[in-house]
Amino acid sequence: MAAYPQCKNLRVAIIYSSIIGVFPWQFMFQHNHLRQTLYRWYSVFLHFWFSGFIITEYIELYLQCTADELKLDEICANICVVMVFTSTAVRQLVMRFNKMVNDLIQSIIDKEKHNDFLEDDKTREIEDKFIKSSDSISNWYAAPVYITLFQYVLFPMMSKPDIIQIGNTTQALRPLIVDSWFPFDKMEYYWIVYVLQLFDLLIGALYVTYLHILMFNMYRYPVAQLKKLQHVLRNFGRYKVEYMRQSNCNEYISALVVFRECIKKHKKIIQYVDGINECMSTYTVFDFLQSSFQIAALLVQTSPNDMTFISFLTVFTFITTVMIRLFVYYHSGNELIFESVNISMAIWESNWHEQSPQIKSMMLLVMRRAQKPLCYTIGGFGVMSLQSVIAILKATYSYVSIIFRQ
């Protein structure tokens, strides 16, 4: 009995995301109710643990901000971790409670199960090549996250403790992996705190990595379908002749059936993109706004004051991970815009001039629809594209300028 659903478009993403319980439990162990129930509770347990860890970070951040002496580097370091974990937790809540996400995943699975007559070796080759590219991105994205996690774990071991004077006693404050609150003295029970934070950070890092890998693949899926549709439209004459040979119908009926199938495919792609926007558009606003602030908080930590090579390397890797995440997400949105507009060019490159007047009219309608590009929206504020990444970096520059001006 298979643990995972058969879905080559999401195969790598499903394996990764199920490790941490992110992948929806309804699709796991569908023929084994006991294992499915165990996976569901495993998923719930990890989500509650992750949420509890985030709450302790917010408590610690509040204590840092209300302390008599504000330490900007420590506050910014905490903000960086808190924001990336909060963003991930919010996205997970959307996936867990929004039925549309499950419907989108089910549509991908169903599409692979029921191939139509337009699927041939060439369209499968286009899709397989795109899937291979997505799998490579997924694997490469995980690498810098693991490196960042490793650096955070080693940082306390390679850093000298801070010596402070409290009254007549001297106390050594050993650095910890992250800033989180505990209801007891963290220095007195240092190794207990260290082990708990190690477990917390491991769950957090895996949550961030594997949830984003799943979403990367879901965001990229319609781009592959658009590329396949473009191929069919460019070679419309060949597919029309092939259907005539298989069904023994005349040329007009064959052209009508083939083009109607193309329209159905186009509509399904549009519906998929609308579904992504419906369940993720509001969250994307939050992610867009926090990304610039998060990068600014990271850059503040690169101040030469008390900067060591280890801390610089950790911050640099963290920034690299954030930038890779932004590029993959927003580049996927950019690809969607570009490939959706190319539908009209694919029709233009076909033998449209040899078709009947009715088929030409249908082609014209599809071309006119394709002039309105498909896009992933950032709420009502804009669309996901590489221009949006530039806007995030501009906002980052503004935040950093304000912070250093104070």
C-alpha positions as CSV (number, residue, x, y, z in Angstrom):
1,M,0.0,0.0,0.0
2,A,1.5,3.3,-1.1
3,A,2.0,6.0,1.5
4,Y,1.9,8.8,-1.1
5,P,-0.6,9.5,-3.9
6,Q,0.7,8.9,-7.4
7,C,1.6,12.4,-8.7
8,K,4.8,12.9,-10.6
9,N,4.4,16.7,-10.6
10,L,4.5,16.9,-6.8
11,R,6.4,13.6,-6.1
12,V,9.5,15.3,-4.5
13,A,7.4,18.0,-2.8
14,I,5.1,15.3,-1.3
15,I,8.0,13.3,0.1
16,Y,9.6,16.3,1.6
17,S,6.5,17.9,3.1
18,S,5.1,14.7,4.5
19,I,8.3,14.3,6.7
20,I,7.2,17.2,8.8
21,G,3.5,16.6,8.5
22,V,2.9,19.6,6.2
23,F,1.3,17.7,3.3
24,P,-2.5,17.4,3.8
25,W,-3.3,14.2,5.7
26,Q,-6.3,13.4,3.5
27,F,-4.0,12.3,0.7
28,M,-1.7,10.1,2.8
29,F,-2.2,6.4,3.4
30,Q,-5.6,6.5,1.6
31,H,-5.9,2.7,1.9
32,N,-4.9,2.4,5.5
33,H,-7.1,4.3,7.9
34,L,-4.9,3.6,11.0
35,R,-1.7,4.9,9.4
36,Q,-3.6,7.9,8.0
37,T,-4.9,8.7,11.5
38,L,-1.5,8.4,13.0
39,Y,-0.1,10.7,10.3
40,R,-2.8,13.2,11.0
41,W,-2.1,13.3,14.7
42,Y,1.7,13.5,14.0
43,S,1.0,16.5,11.8
44,V,-1.2,18.2,14.5
45,F,1.5,17.5,17.2
46,L,4.3,19.1,15.2
47,H,2.1,22.1,14.3
48,F,1.3,22.7,18.0
49,W,4.9,22.4,19.0
50,F,6.0,24.7,16.2
51,S,3.3,27.3,17.2
52,G,4.4,27.0,20.9
53,F,8.0,27.7,19.9
54,I,6.9,30.8,18.0
55,I,5.0,32.1,21.0
56,T,8.1,31.7,23.3
57,E,10.0,33.8,20.7
58,Y,7.4,36.5,20.8
59,I,7.6,36.6,24.6
60,E,11.4,36.9,24.5
61,L,11.1,39.6,21.8
62,Y,8.7,41.6,24.1
63,L,11.1,41.2,27.0
64,Q,14.0,42.5,24.8
65,C,12.0,45.5,23.6
66,T,10.9,46.4,27.2
67,A,14.4,46.0,28.8
68,D,16.2,49.0,30.3
69,E,19.0,48.6,27.8
70,L,17.9,47.9,24.2
71,K,20.3,45.7,22.3
72,L,19.5,46.3,18.6
73,D,21.5,43.4,17.3
74,E,19.7,40.9,19.5
75,I,16.3,42.4,18.7
76,C,17.0,42.2,15.0
77,A,18.3,38.7,15.2
78,N,15.1,37.6,17.0
79,I,12.9,39.5,14.5
80,C,14.5,37.6,11.6
81,V,13.7,34.2,13.0
82,V,10.3,35.2,14.4
83,M,9.1,36.6,11.1
84,V,10.2,33.7,8.9
85,F,8.6,31.2,11.3
86,T,5.4,33.3,11.7
87,S,5.1,33.5,7.9
88,T,5.5,29.8,7.6
89,A,3.0,29.1,10.4
90,V,0.4,31.4,8.8
91,R,0.8,29.7,5.4
92,Q,0.4,26.3,7.1
93,L,-2.8,27.4,8.7
94,V,-4.2,28.5,5.3
95,M,-3.3,25.1,3.9
96,R,-4.8,23.2,6.8
97,F,-8.2,25.0,7.0
98,N,-8.8,26.1,3.4
99,K,-10.4,23.4,1.4
100,M,-9.4,25.0,-1.9
101,V,-5.8,23.9,-1.3
102,N,-6.9,20.2,-1.2
103,D,-9.0,20.8,-4.3
104,L,-6.0,22.1,-6.1
105,I,-3.8,19.2,-5.2
106,Q,-6.6,16.8,-6.1
107,S,-6.9,18.5,-9.5
108,I,-3.2,17.8,-10.2
109,I,-3.6,14.2,-9.2
110,D,-6.8,13.7,-11.3
111,K,-5.1,15.4,-14.3
112,E,-2.3,12.8,-14.3
113,K,-4.8,9.9,-13.9
114,H,-7.0,10.9,-16.9
115,N,-4.8,11.7,-19.9
116,D,-6.7,12.9,-23.0
117,F,-6.0,12.3,-26.6
118,L,-3.8,15.4,-26.9
119,E,-1.2,13.7,-24.6
120,D,1.6,12.2,-26.6
121,D,5.4,11.6,-26.3
122,K,6.2,15.3,-27.0
123,T,3.9,16.8,-24.4
124,R,5.1,14.2,-21.8
125,E,8.7,15.1,-22.7
126,I,7.9,18.8,-22.1
127,E,6.2,18.0,-18.8
128,D,9.0,15.6,-17.6
129,K,11.7,18.2,-18.4
130,F,9.8,20.8,-16.4
131,I,9.3,18.4,-13.5
132,K,13.0,17.6,-13.5
133,S,13.7,21.4,-13.3
134,S,11.3,21.8,-10.4
135,D,12.8,18.9,-8.5
136,S,16.3,20.3,-8.9
137,I,15.1,23.7,-7.5
138,S,13.5,21.9,-4.6
139,N,16.7,20.0,-3.7
140,W,18.9,23.0,-4.2
141,Y,16.7,25.2,-2.1
142,A,16.9,22.8,0.9
143,A,20.8,23.0,0.9
144,P,21.3,26.6,2.1
145,V,18.6,26.1,4.8
146,Y,20.5,23.1,6.1
147,I,23.7,25.1,6.1
148,T,22.0,28.0,8.0
149,L,20.6,25.5,10.5
150,F,24.1,24.0,11.0
151,Q,25.6,27.4,11.6
152,Y,23.0,28.4,14.2
153,V,23.6,25.1,16.0
154,L,27.4,25.6,16.0
155,F,27.4,29.3,16.8
156,P,27.0,28.9,20.6
157,M,29.9,26.4,20.7
158,M,32.3,28.7,18.8
159,S,31.4,32.0,20.6
160,K,32.9,33.3,23.8
161,P,30.5,33.9,26.7
162,D,29.7,37.5,27.7
163,I,31.0,38.4,31.2
164,I,28.7,40.7,33.1
165,Q,28.9,42.2,36.6
166,I,25.8,41.8,38.8
167,G,26.4,43.4,42.1
168,N,29.5,41.8,43.6
169,T,29.2,38.7,41.4
170,T,30.4,38.0,37.9
171,Q,28.3,35.9,35.6
172,A,29.1,34.4,32.2
173,L,26.2,34.5,29.7
174,R,26.8,31.8,27.2
175,P,25.1,32.3,23.8
176,L,22.2,30.2,22.8
177,I,21.0,28.9,19.4
178,V,18.0,31.4,19.2
179,D,16.3,33.8,21.5
180,S,13.3,32.1,23.1
181,W,11.6,32.4,26.5
182,F,11.8,29.7,29.2
183,P,10.1,29.8,32.6
184,F,13.4,29.2,34.4
185,D,17.0,30.5,34.4
186,K,18.5,29.6,31.0
187,M,22.1,29.8,32.2
188,E,21.5,27.5,35.2
189,Y,19.9,24.9,32.9
190,Y,22.0,25.7,29.9
191,W,22.2,22.3,28.3
192,I,18.6,21.5,28.8
193,V,17.7,24.8,27.0
194,Y,20.3,24.1,24.3
195,V,18.8,20.7,23.5
196,L,15.2,22.0,23.5
197,Q,16.2,24.9,21.2
198,L,18.0,22.5,18.9
199,F,14.8,20.5,18.6
200,D,12.7,23.7,18.2
201,L,15.0,25.0,15.5
202,L,15.1,21.7,13.7
203,I,11.3,21.6,13.5
204,G,11.2,25.2,12.4
205,A,13.8,24.9,9.7
206,L,12.2,21.7,8.3
207,Y,8.8,23.5,8.4
208,V,10.1,26.4,6.5
209,T,12.0,24.4,3.9
210,Y,9.5,21.7,3.2
211,L,6.4,23.9,3.1
212,H,8.0,26.2,0.7
213,I,9.1,23.3,-1.5
214,L,5.5,22.2,-1.7
215,M,4.3,25.7,-2.5
216,F,7.1,26.2,-5.1
217,N,5.9,23.2,-7.0
218,M,2.2,24.1,-6.8
219,Y,3.0,27.6,-8.0
220,R,5.0,26.3,-11.0
221,Y,2.5,23.6,-12.0
222,P,0.4,25.8,-14.4
223,V,3.5,27.0,-16.2
224,A,4.2,23.4,-17.3
225,Q,0.6,23.0,-18.5
226,L,0.8,26.3,-20.5
227,K,4.0,25.1,-22.2
228,K,2.2,21.8,-23.2
229,L,-0.8,23.8,-24.5
230,Q,1.4,26.0,-26.5
231,H,3.0,23.0,-28.2
232,V,-0.4,21.6,-29.1
233,L,-1.6,24.9,-30.5
234,R,1.6,25.5,-32.6
235,N,1.1,22.0,-34.0
236,F,-2.6,22.2,-34.3
237,G,-2.7,20.9,-37.9
238,R,-0.8,17.7,-36.9
239,Y,-3.1,17.0,-33.9
240,K,-6.1,17.6,-36.1
241,V,-4.9,15.1,-38.7
242,E,-4.0,12.6,-36.0
243,Y,-7.5,12.8,-34.5
244,M,-9.0,12.4,-38.0
245,R,-7.1,9.2,-38.4
246,Q,-8.1,7.8,-35.0
247,S,-11.8,8.7,-35.1
248,N,-12.5,8.5,-38.9
249,C,-14.3,11.9,-38.9
250,N,-14.0,14.8,-41.4
251,E,-11.5,17.6,-41.2
252,Y,-14.0,20.2,-39.7
253,I,-15.2,17.9,-36.9
254,S,-11.7,17.0,-36.1
255,A,-10.5,20.6,-35.9
256,L,-13.5,21.5,-33.8
257,V,-13.0,18.6,-31.3
258,V,-9.2,19.3,-31.0
259,F,-9.6,23.1,-30.5
260,R,-12.4,22.6,-28.0
261,E,-10.2,20.3,-26.0
262,C,-7.5,23.1,-26.0
263,I,-10.1,25.6,-24.7
264,K,-11.0,23.2,-21.9
265,K,-7.3,22.9,-21.0
266,H,-6.9,26.7,-21.0
267,K,-10.0,27.1,-18.8
268,K,-8.7,24.5,-16.3
269,I,-5.3,26.4,-16.0
270,I,-7.2,29.7,-15.4
271,Q,-9.3,28.0,-12.7
272,Y,-6.2,26.6,-11.1
273,V,-4.6,30.1,-10.9
274,D,-7.8,31.6,-9.6
275,G,-7.8,28.9,-6.9
276,I,-4.3,29.8,-5.8
277,N,-5.2,33.4,-5.7
278,E,-8.3,32.8,-3.7
279,C,-6.6,30.8,-0.9
280,M,-3.1,32.5,-0.9
281,S,-3.6,36.1,-2.1
282,T,-4.2,37.6,1.4
283,Y,-1.3,35.7,2.9
284,T,0.9,36.9,0.0
285,V,0.4,40.5,1.2
286,F,1.7,39.6,4.6
287,D,4.7,37.7,3.1
288,F,5.4,40.6,0.8
289,L,5.4,43.2,3.6
290,Q,7.4,41.1,6.1
291,S,10.1,40.1,3.5
292,S,11.6,43.6,3.2
293,F,11.5,44.1,7.0
294,Q,13.1,40.8,7.5
295,I,16.0,41.5,5.1
296,A,16.5,44.9,6.7
297,A,16.7,43.3,10.1
298,L,19.3,40.9,8.7
299,L,21.4,43.7,7.2
300,V,21.4,45.6,10.5
301,Q,23.3,42.6,12.0
302,T,26.1,43.1,9.5
303,S,27.1,46.3,11.3
304,P,30.9,46.1,12.0
305,N,30.4,46.6,15.7
306,D,31.2,43.3,17.4
307,M,30.9,41.4,14.1
308,T,32.7,38.1,14.0
309,F,33.4,35.9,11.0
310,I,31.0,33.2,12.3
311,S,28.1,35.7,12.9
312,F,28.8,37.3,9.5
313,L,28.7,33.9,7.8
314,T,25.4,33.0,9.5
315,V,23.8,36.3,8.5
316,F,25.1,36.0,5.0
317,T,23.7,32.5,4.6
318,F,20.4,33.5,6.0
319,I,20.1,36.4,3.6
320,T,21.0,34.1,0.7
321,T,18.2,31.7,1.7
322,V,15.7,34.5,1.9
323,M,16.7,35.8,-1.5
324,I,16.5,32.4,-3.1
325,R,13.0,31.9,-1.6
326,L,11.8,35.3,-3.0
327,F,13.4,34.6,-6.4
328,V,11.8,31.2,-6.8
329,Y,8.3,32.4,-5.8
330,Y,8.3,35.6,-7.8
331,H,10.1,34.1,-10.8
332,S,7.3,31.5,-10.9
333,G,4.8,34.3,-11.0
334,N,6.9,36.0,-13.8
335,E,6.9,32.8,-15.8
336,L,3.2,32.4,-15.4
337,I,2.6,35.9,-16.9
338,F,5.0,35.3,-19.8
339,E,3.8,31.8,-20.7
340,S,0.1,32.8,-20.5
341,V,0.6,35.6,-23.0
342,N,2.5,33.3,-25.3
343,I,-0.7,31.3,-25.9
344,S,-1.7,33.9,-28.5
345,M,1.7,33.6,-30.1
346,A,1.4,29.9,-30.3
347,I,-1.9,30.2,-32.1
348,W,-0.3,32.7,-34.5
349,E,2.5,30.3,-35.3
350,S,0.0,27.5,-36.2
351,N,-1.6,26.9,-39.6
352,W,-4.6,29.1,-38.5
353,H,-5.0,30.4,-42.1
354,E,-5.9,26.9,-43.3
355,Q,-8.8,26.5,-40.8
356,S,-12.5,27.1,-41.3
357,P,-14.1,30.4,-40.5
358,Q,-15.6,29.1,-37.2
359,I,-12.3,27.7,-36.0
360,K,-10.6,31.0,-36.9
361,S,-13.2,32.8,-34.8
362,M,-12.6,30.5,-31.9
363,M,-8.9,31.0,-32.2
364,L,-9.3,34.7,-32.2
365,L,-11.4,34.6,-29.0
366,V,-8.7,32.6,-27.2
367,M,-6.0,35.0,-28.5
368,R,-8.0,37.9,-27.1
369,R,-8.4,36.2,-23.7
370,A,-4.6,35.4,-23.7
371,Q,-3.9,39.1,-23.9
372,K,-5.0,39.4,-20.3
373,P,-2.1,37.5,-18.6
374,L,-2.6,35.1,-15.8
375,C,-0.9,36.1,-12.6
376,Y,-0.6,35.4,-8.9
377,T,-1.8,38.5,-7.0
378,I,-0.5,40.1,-3.9
379,G,-3.9,40.9,-2.5
380,G,-5.1,44.0,-4.3
381,F,-1.7,45.6,-4.3
382,G,-0.1,44.1,-7.3
383,V,1.1,40.8,-8.9
384,M,3.9,38.4,-8.2
385,S,6.7,39.2,-10.6
386,L,10.4,40.0,-10.6
387,Q,9.4,43.7,-10.4
388,S,7.9,42.9,-7.0
389,V,11.3,41.6,-5.8
390,I,12.8,45.0,-6.8
391,A,10.0,46.7,-4.8
392,I,10.9,44.5,-1.8
393,L,14.6,45.5,-2.0
394,K,13.7,49.2,-2.4
395,A,11.6,48.9,0.8
396,T,14.5,47.1,2.5
397,Y,16.8,50.0,1.6
398,S,14.3,52.5,3.1
399,Y,14.1,50.5,6.4
400,V,17.9,50.2,6.7
401,S,18.3,53.9,6.1
402,I,15.8,54.8,8.8
403,I,17.4,52.4,11.3
404,F,20.9,53.6,10.8
405,R,19.8,57.3,10.8
406,Q,18.5,56.9,14.4
